Amino acid sequence: MKIAIVNERIEVWRGGAETSGMEIASLLAERGHDVHIFTTTNAQDVPGISIHTVSPSRVLRTRRMVSFLRRVGEAIAREGCDVVHAISPMPTADVYQPRGGLLPEIVARNVATRPTASRRLFKRAMLAMNVKQRSQVALERRIFREGGPVIACVSEYVARQCREHYGAPEDRIRVIFNGVNPAPLSDAERASQRADMRKELGVADDELLLLFLAHNYRLKGINPLIEAIARLVGGGFKSFRLLVAGRDNVVPYKRRVDAMGLEKYVTFTGPTKRATRFYAGADVCVHPTFYDPCSRVILEALYYGLPSITTAYNGASEVIRDGSNGFVIDRPDDSGLLARRIQDLASPTLREQFSINATAIRERIGMRRHVSELESLFEETLERKGKRLSSGV
């Protein structure tokens, strides 16, 4: 099968959607498919994958995506691909996979990160005036018109967004739960990386190490997490450290931590390519996100057997059995419950049982399973297209 994957950016440092897109392409190529990626990113072909760099015309920034998609459509037609799988919002694709979620929900959840009603109102007004965003919403609406692509949702949470925001019919929605493909770690490798990282950070082996890993700290819930840390310290629970890693401006959060007298308990590392090492060294992954279609961080943490705490606004919570392999909090701003759940996992016995239960779902959260289900959808799509052509429709 000749498969086109449309993804505006493919630099994996940008985040989960880019990383997942490349993993999907690689695994499809491994299965013998002829895979072509259409992107604005200048990149060389990789084994089994042809990368086509498509530059948008020199238009207003708000129209760049529309221009890019138009030129991609022309390039795909010349290439003669069988199936078009779009991660960018392409109305003419066969399958659309909104790995970053849907814009109305993204807006609502970004507004929810503001702590007061006046700030939420201001944020909503600013977003409403954003011309680029309005253009993207218009593009997304076109996708959900009758006759548009099948929507491959990475979680039930995203499927609900399709129904609630766009009234998408059930025959257009497919839930293909997200997957990850982490590098395996032997017990010896994990123990070695754990010891090295804790030594580097000055964290004792019996000290609870919490991991917060994200590229958008506010959206992923760092503010309620800092509040939870303050509650723990204020309540006398002090044998822990929070490690904050990922690409964002740490200055305002570090300033807040220092002002609250919590600098002893919070370490900021900034951007990292050592996520596997952090998973090995940590005891608990804490991700109190305001919005995540289906967080790779949580799935990777569970894959490595790391007990995880997240929220109901994360599609990845669908594989967490509350009180079995992690905890799910209904509201991201419930710092009191978050603090209690962290303290619950101070128990080594409970963490060990949660870890066993987490690794038991590896197959369910694997990228190979995800790609197998996508491949079946592509075959179904190709068959449906063939029937339309043969009937003259």
N, C-alpha and C positions, 0 to 999 in steps of 0.2 A: 504494500500500500504506500502511495506517495502522499505524505502528510505535511501540510503547511502549519506551522505554529507561529502565530502573530503575537509578539510581545515587544512593546515599544522599547524597553530597556532590558538588557540581559546581564548587566554587571551584578554579580552575585553579592557584592558588598552592600548593595542597596537594600536588601531585605529578603523576606521569605518568598514573595511572588517570583522574584528573579531566580532565586536558588531553585525553587520547585520547578520552574519552567525548564531550566537546564537539565535537571534530574529527569524530568519526564521525557525530554528529547533524547537524552542518552539511553534511557531504558527502552524507548521505542526503537532506536537504532540498533540496540543490542538484540532486539527481537527480529531484526531483519527488514524493518521498514526503511523506506527512503525518506529521511526527515529533512525538512527545510525550515529554517527559522528566518522570519522577516522582522527586522528590527531597525532602529535608528543607530544602534551601537556599532562602532567600527570594531570588528573582531574577525580573526582568522577562523576558517573552518576547523572543526575538531573532528576526530575520527568518526565517520559514520553520519556526520551532520553537516549540511551545507548552510552557511550563514549568509543571508542577503541583506546588505545594508541599504536601507531605503530612507533617503532624506526627504523631509517635508519641504514643500515649496517655501519661499521666503515670504511668509504671510504673517499676520498678527499672531502673537503668541497664543491667543485664545483659539485660533483656528489651526494650530499646528497638528493636533491630533486628527482632525478631519482630513487635512491635507495628507498626512501620513497614511491614513487608512485608505484613502482614494488611490494613492500610488501603490500601496501594498496590493490592493485588489487587482490593479493592472499587472503587477509583477507576478502574482499568483496565476492569473489567466495565461500569461506567457509561459509559465513553468508547467502548467497543466497538472496541478495537484488534485488528488482524489478527494481529500477531506481537508477542510480548513478548521483548525482549532485555535480560537482566539482567547488570549489572556487579556489583551487590550480590548476595549469595548467596540467590537466590529459588527455592525448590524447584518452584514452579508455573510458572516461566517456560518459554518454548519453547526459548530458547537462553541458556545461562549462559556468560559470558566472565569467568573469574577473572583479571582483569588484574593483581591483586596476588599471584597464586599461590594455592596450597592450604595450609591451616593446618598440617598435620603437617610439611610441608617448611619452612614459615616458622619453626616452633618449633625444628626440628632445626638449621637454619642460624643462628638467633639464638644457640642454645646454643654452636654452633661458634665464635662470635666470642670466647668467653671463653678466655683464654690458658692456664689450668691445669685439671687434672682436677677439683679441688675447686670451682673457680668454675663449671665446666660443670655439675657435679652440683647445686650450689646454684641455678643459673639454671633448670635443668630442674625442680627441685622447686617453685620459685616459680611457674613457668608452669603446672605441673600443678594448683596451688591457685587459679589465676586463674578465678574464677567466670564472668566475662564470656567468657573464651576458651573455656571448656568449653561454654558456650551456643552459641558460634559454631561449634565443631566439630560439635555435635549438628545444627545447621542444615545444615552442609556435608554431613554423612552423609546427610541426607534427600534432598539433591540427587542423590546417586549411587545412590539406590534404583531398582529397576526401574520403568520408565515415566517417569523424570525427564527433564529437558531434555537436549538435545544440548550437549556441552561444547565451546565454541569456544576452543581453546588458542592462545595467542600464540607458542608455540614448541614444538619437540619436547620440550624439557625439561619443560614443563608437562604435556604429554601423558604422559610417563613418570610424573610424579607421580600422574596420574589412575589409571594402571594399578597402580603400586606401593602407593599408600596406600589406594585404594578398590576395586581390582579392576574398574575400569570396562571394559565390553566395547568392542571396536573400533568397533562401529556407533554408539556414543554419542560417540566422540571425533573431532573435526575440528581439524586444525592449520591455522589461518589466521594466518600469521606476522605479527607486529606491524608497524606502519607509522608513519611520521612525516610531517609536512607543514610543514617549516621554510620560513621566508621565504627566497626566493632571494637570492643575493648575486652581483653582477657582480664581475669581477676588480678593477675600479677601486674598488668599494665595499669589497671585502675588504682591499685594500692600504691604503686610507685608515683603516679601522677597526683594522687591525693596527698601523699606525704610531701612531695616537692612543692605543691602549690600552697599548702598550709604553712610550710616552713617559710616560704617567700613572704606570705602575708602576716606571719607571726600569730597564727591561729592554732591553738592546741588541738590535739586529736579528739579530745572529749568535749570541745566547745562547739555549740550548734552553729553551723555556717549556713546562712540563707543566701540564695542566689536570685538576683533580679537581673534579667538579661533582656534588653529591648533597644530599639532605635528611636522611639518616641516616648520619652519618659512620662510626660504628662498623661498621654492617652492610655499608656499601659499601667497607670495607677501608682506612680511613685509617691504622690502626695499623701494618699491614704496610707500607704505603706510606712512613710516617715511618721505619720501620726500613730500608727500601730506600734512602731518601735518606741516612741515616746511613752506610750501606755505601758509597754512591757518594762521599761526601765523604771518608770514611776511606780510600778507595782512591785518592784524588787527583783524582777527576773533580768539578770545581767550577764549570764554566761552564754553569750552569742555574739555573732558578727554578721552584718549584712554586707554582701558584696554586690555593688551596682556596676554592671558592665554593659557596654553597647555604645552606639554612636548617637550622641546628643550633647547639647551644651550643659555641662555639669555645674557651671558657676552658680546659677540661682538655687539649685538644690543643695549644693555644698554649703552655700551661705546660710540656707535655712537650717540645715543640720547643725552647723556650728553655732548658730544663734540659739538653738534649743539645747545646746550642751550635749549633743549626741555624737560628736566626732569620733569618740572612742569606739563606737559601735557600728559605724558605717564607713566602708572603704569604696572609693570611686576608682575604677580602673580605666574608664573610657573605652574606645573602640578596641575590639579584640578579634583575633583569628584563632583564639585558643578556647573556643566554647567547649570542646570535648574535655579539656583539662578542668574547666570550671565545673562541668557536670560531675566529673570524677571526684573533685574535691569537696563539693557541697553536700549538705545533708538534706536540704529541702529547697525546692524551686518555688518561689513566690511570684505570682503574676496576677495582681489584682486589677486586671485590665478593664477599662471602660468600653473597649471594643476590639474584637478580634474575630474575623470570620472563622478561623480555626488555626490557632497559634502553633507554629512549628516548635517554638521554645518548649511549650508544654509537652508536645508529642515526643520531642527528643529527650526531654527530662524523664518521661515515663519509660521510654525505650531503654535508657540507662539505669532504670530502677530507682529513680529519684522521686520520692513522695512530693506531690505538687499541690499547691493551693492556687485556685483561680476563681473566676466569677462566671455567673450565668450568661454574661455578655461575651463569652468566648466559646466558639463552636467546639473547641477541643475539650470543653467540660463534658461533652457527650460521652466520652470514654472514661471519665472519672466516676467511679462509684464512691459517692460521698461516705467517708469513714472507712474505706477499704484500701484504695490506692492513692487517695488524696482527699481534698476537701473542696467543695464548691460553695462560694458565697453569693447570695442573691444580689447584693448591692455592692458595687466597688467602693462606695464611700463609708461602708460599715467597718471602720477601723477597729472598733471594739471586738467584733467577732473575728476579724482578721488576727488580732493580737491573741485571742484565745486559741485559735487554730494553730498558730505558730507555737504557742506554749504547749499545746497538746503533743506536737511532734518533737518536743524536747525529749520525749521518752525513746530511748534506743530500741526498746522492745517493739513499740508501735511502729517505728520507722522501718525496722527490719521486716515486719509483716507487710507493711505497705509496699516496700520495695519488691518483695516476692510477687505480690499481686500486680504491681506495675509491669514487671517484665513478662508476666503471663499474657499480656495483650500485644506483644511485639508484632505478631503477624497481622493483627487487625489494623495497626497503625503504620504498616510498612509501605514504602513507595512502590514496591513491586506489585503489591495487591492493588494499589491505586491505579497503576498503569494498566494492569490486566483489565480492570473495569472500564477504563477509558478506551482501551483497544476494542472491547466488545461494543461500546457505544459507537465507535468509528465504523466498525463493520456493519452495524445496524443502520447507521446513517448512509453509508455507501450503498447498501441494498435498497434503502428507501429512495435514494436519488436515482438508482438504476431503474426502479419501477416507474418513477415519474417520467423519466426519459422515454422508456419503452411505450408508455401510454400516451406520449405526446403532450404531457402537461407542462 
